[in-house]
Amino acid sequence: MDGKIRKNIRSGMTVAIVLKEDQKSGRLTDGVVRDILTKSPNHPHGIKVRLTTGEVGRVKKIY
């Protein structure tokens, strides 16, 4: 599934996000979605989410 499309993402899903500080390196952080922060139906860099750990980033992979 594509992490750039909002309807593909739901609370409770396991995803890999890129944190703001990791954008240059491309390092991914795995976690479970708590909140979806992007309001638009899609975003070219990935939908922004908050994980249950409180980390915020853009979805790159959906498991």
CYANA upper distance limits for C-alpha pairs under 8 A (distance plus 0.5 A):
  1 MET  CA      8 ASN  CA      7.21
  1 MET  CA     61 LYS  CA      8.17
  1 MET  CA     62 ILE  CA      6.71
  2 ASP  CA      8 ASN  CA      7.31
  2 ASP  CA     60 LYS  CA      8.39
  2 ASP  CA     61 LYS  CA      7.76
  2 ASP  CA     62 ILE  CA      7.75
  3 GLY  CA      8 ASN  CA      7.42
  3 GLY  CA      9 ILE  CA      7.68
  3 GLY  CA     46 GLY  CA      5.85
  3 GLY  CA     47 ILE  CA      6.65
  3 GLY  CA     59 VAL  CA      5.59
  3 GLY  CA     60 LYS  CA      5.99
  3 GLY  CA     61 LYS  CA      6.51
  3 GLY  CA     62 ILE  CA      7.00
  4 LYS  CA     42 ASN  CA      5.95
  4 LYS  CA     43 HIS  CA      5.78
  4 LYS  CA     44 PRO  CA      6.53
  4 LYS  CA     45 HIS  CA      7.02
  4 LYS  CA     46 GLY  CA      4.59
  4 LYS  CA     47 ILE  CA      5.90
  4 LYS  CA     59 VAL  CA      7.69
  4 LYS  CA     60 LYS  CA      8.27
  5 ILE  CA      9 ILE  CA      8.02
  5 ILE  CA     41 PRO  CA      6.62
  5 ILE  CA     42 ASN  CA      4.94
  5 ILE  CA     43 HIS  CA      7.27
  5 ILE  CA     46 GLY  CA      7.86
  5 ILE  CA     47 ILE  CA      7.27
  6 ARG  CA     38 THR  CA      8.18
  6 ARG  CA     40 SER  CA      7.89
  6 ARG  CA     41 PRO  CA      5.62
  6 ARG  CA     42 ASN  CA      6.03
  6 ARG  CA     47 ILE  CA      6.69
  7 LYS  CA     41 PRO  CA      7.51
  9 ILE  CA     13 MET  CA      7.59
  9 ILE  CA     36 ILE  CA      8.38
  9 ILE  CA     62 ILE  CA      8.46
 10 ARG  CA     33 VAL  CA      7.59
 10 ARG  CA     36 ILE  CA      8.19
 11 SER  CA     32 VAL  CA      8.04
 11 SER  CA     33 VAL  CA      5.43
 11 SER  CA     34 ARG  CA      5.74
 11 SER  CA     35 ASP  CA      6.73
 11 SER  CA     36 ILE  CA      7.91
 12 GLY  CA     32 VAL  CA      6.06
 12 GLY  CA     33 VAL  CA      5.68
 12 GLY  CA     34 ARG  CA      6.87
 13 MET  CA     32 VAL  CA      5.95
 13 MET  CA     33 VAL  CA      6.08
 13 MET  CA     62 ILE  CA      8.18
 13 MET  CA     63 TYR  CA      8.12
 14 THR  CA     30 ASP  CA      7.63
 14 THR  CA     31 GLY  CA      6.05
 14 THR  CA     32 VAL  CA      4.96
 14 THR  CA     33 VAL  CA      6.99
 14 THR  CA     62 ILE  CA      6.99
 14 THR  CA     63 TYR  CA      6.20
 15 VAL  CA     30 ASP  CA      6.23
 15 VAL  CA     31 GLY  CA      6.20
 15 VAL  CA     32 VAL  CA      6.72
 15 VAL  CA     33 VAL  CA      7.57
 15 VAL  CA     59 VAL  CA      7.16
 15 VAL  CA     60 LYS  CA      8.09
 15 VAL  CA     61 LYS  CA      6.12
 15 VAL  CA     62 ILE  CA      5.02
 15 VAL  CA     63 TYR  CA      6.16
 16 ALA  CA     28 LEU  CA      6.29
 16 ALA  CA     29 THR  CA      5.80
 16 ALA  CA     30 ASP  CA      4.80
 16 ALA  CA     31 GLY  CA      6.93
 16 ALA  CA     59 VAL  CA      6.45
 16 ALA  CA     60 LYS  CA      6.26
 16 ALA  CA     61 LYS  CA      5.48
 16 ALA  CA     62 ILE  CA      6.97
 16 ALA  CA     63 TYR  CA      8.35
 17 ILE  CA     28 LEU  CA      5.91
 17 ILE  CA     29 THR  CA      5.76
 17 ILE  CA     30 ASP  CA      6.88
 17 ILE  CA     31 GLY  CA      8.37
 17 ILE  CA     57 GLY  CA      5.94
 17 ILE  CA     58 ARG  CA      5.62
 17 ILE  CA     59 VAL  CA      4.89
 17 ILE  CA     60 LYS  CA      5.88
 17 ILE  CA     61 LYS  CA      7.49
 18 VAL  CA     22 ASP  CA      6.56
 18 VAL  CA     23 GLN  CA      6.67
 18 VAL  CA     26 GLY  CA      7.03
 18 VAL  CA     27 ARG  CA      6.74
 18 VAL  CA     28 LEU  CA      5.37
 18 VAL  CA     29 THR  CA      6.69
 18 VAL  CA     57 GLY  CA      5.82
 18 VAL  CA     58 ARG  CA      6.03
 18 VAL  CA     59 VAL  CA      7.23
 18 VAL  CA     60 LYS  CA      7.31
 19 LEU  CA     23 GLN  CA      6.87
 19 LEU  CA     27 ARG  CA      8.39
 19 LEU  CA     28 LEU  CA      7.86
 19 LEU  CA     29 THR  CA      7.82
 19 LEU  CA     55 GLU  CA      8.04
 19 LEU  CA     56 VAL  CA      6.85
 19 LEU  CA     57 GLY  CA      4.98
 19 LEU  CA     58 ARG  CA      7.39
 20 LYS  CA     56 VAL  CA      8.41
 20 LYS  CA     57 GLY  CA      6.81
 22 ASP  CA     26 GLY  CA      6.13
 22 ASP  CA     27 ARG  CA      5.99
 22 ASP  CA     28 LEU  CA      8.10
 23 GLN  CA     27 ARG  CA      7.69
 28 LEU  CA     60 LYS  CA      8.40
 31 GLY  CA     51 LEU  CA      6.43
 31 GLY  CA     52 THR  CA      7.64
 31 GLY  CA     53 THR  CA      8.10
 32 VAL  CA     51 LEU  CA      5.86
 32 VAL  CA     52 THR  CA      6.31
 33 VAL  CA     49 VAL  CA      7.05
 33 VAL  CA     50 ARG  CA      6.57
 33 VAL  CA     51 LEU  CA      5.01
 33 VAL  CA     52 THR  CA      6.63
 34 ARG  CA     49 VAL  CA      7.92
 34 ARG  CA     50 ARG  CA      6.12
 34 ARG  CA     51 LEU  CA      5.49
 34 ARG  CA     52 THR  CA      5.56
 35 ASP  CA     49 VAL  CA      6.17
 35 ASP  CA     50 ARG  CA      5.57
 35 ASP  CA     51 LEU  CA      7.41
 36 ILE  CA     47 ILE  CA      8.05
 36 ILE  CA     48 LYS  CA      6.87
 36 ILE  CA     49 VAL  CA      4.98
 36 ILE  CA     50 ARG  CA      6.94
 37 LEU  CA     47 ILE  CA      8.05
 37 LEU  CA     48 LYS  CA      5.84
 37 LEU  CA     49 VAL  CA      5.67
 37 LEU  CA     50 ARG  CA      7.52
 38 THR  CA     47 ILE  CA      6.23
 38 THR  CA     48 LYS  CA      5.77
 38 THR  CA     49 VAL  CA      7.67
 42 ASN  CA     46 GLY  CA      8.01
 42 ASN  CA     47 ILE  CA      7.29
 43 HIS  CA     47 ILE  CA      6.34
 45 HIS  CA     58 ARG  CA      7.48
 46 GLY  CA     58 ARG  CA      5.47
 46 GLY  CA     59 VAL  CA      5.58
 46 GLY  CA     60 LYS  CA      6.76
 47 ILE  CA     58 ARG  CA      5.72
 47 ILE  CA     59 VAL  CA      6.01
 48 LYS  CA     56 VAL  CA      7.49
 48 LYS  CA     57 GLY  CA      5.86
 48 LYS  CA     58 ARG  CA      4.74
 48 LYS  CA     59 VAL  CA      6.86
 49 VAL  CA     56 VAL  CA      6.20
 49 VAL  CA     57 GLY  CA      6.27
 49 VAL  CA     58 ARG  CA      6.69
 49 VAL  CA     59 VAL  CA      7.55
 50 ARG  CA     54 GLY  CA      6.35
 50 ARG  CA     55 GLU  CA      6.13
 50 ARG  CA     56 VAL  CA      4.97
 50 ARG  CA     57 GLY  CA      7.29
 51 LEU  CA     55 GLU  CA      5.90
 51 LEU  CA     56 VAL  CA      6.92
